[in-house]
Every structure is written in C-alpha cells, then in structure tokens.
C-alpha cells in the first residue's frame, strides 16, 4: 500500500523531505531545497512511520546505529 503524499497538518509532501531529527516529539525536517522546518505531529509514532514509508533519512542514525548508542559506546571508551 502506497503511503499518503502528505501527512495531516504538514504542508510539505513526503517526496520533498530529505532528512529528519527529533527532540521531545518536535521533528526538525530538512527539505531537499535546504530549508529546515519544525513540525509537531499529533501522533509522533505514526508520523515517524510515515517518514520511514517515504524513505526520509533519520539524521540521528549513522550507518545503522542510532546516536544514543553511538554516544554510549564513545563514553565507555573514554571512561576506561
């Protein structure tokens, strides 16, 4: 099933989005034009699924590893 082009309340189509980052349910969206847009969805989990269905890159993930995991491993190495 093909995802909807637009998410309710968001004025941009999925195809115009390049990447996203999340902080406390606020999504920072990077458009392919280079513009940054802040968006607070009604349902963050559902919105993330919509972004993933449109293959929008999660800026917090690096080569299959999320930022939190990368920071933990970096901190451990520095402490020991």
Secondary structure, 3 states (H helix, E strand, C coil): CCCCCECCCCCCEHHHEEEEEEECCEEEEEECCCCEEEECCCCHHHHHHHHHHCCCEECCEECCEEHHHHHHHHHHHHHC
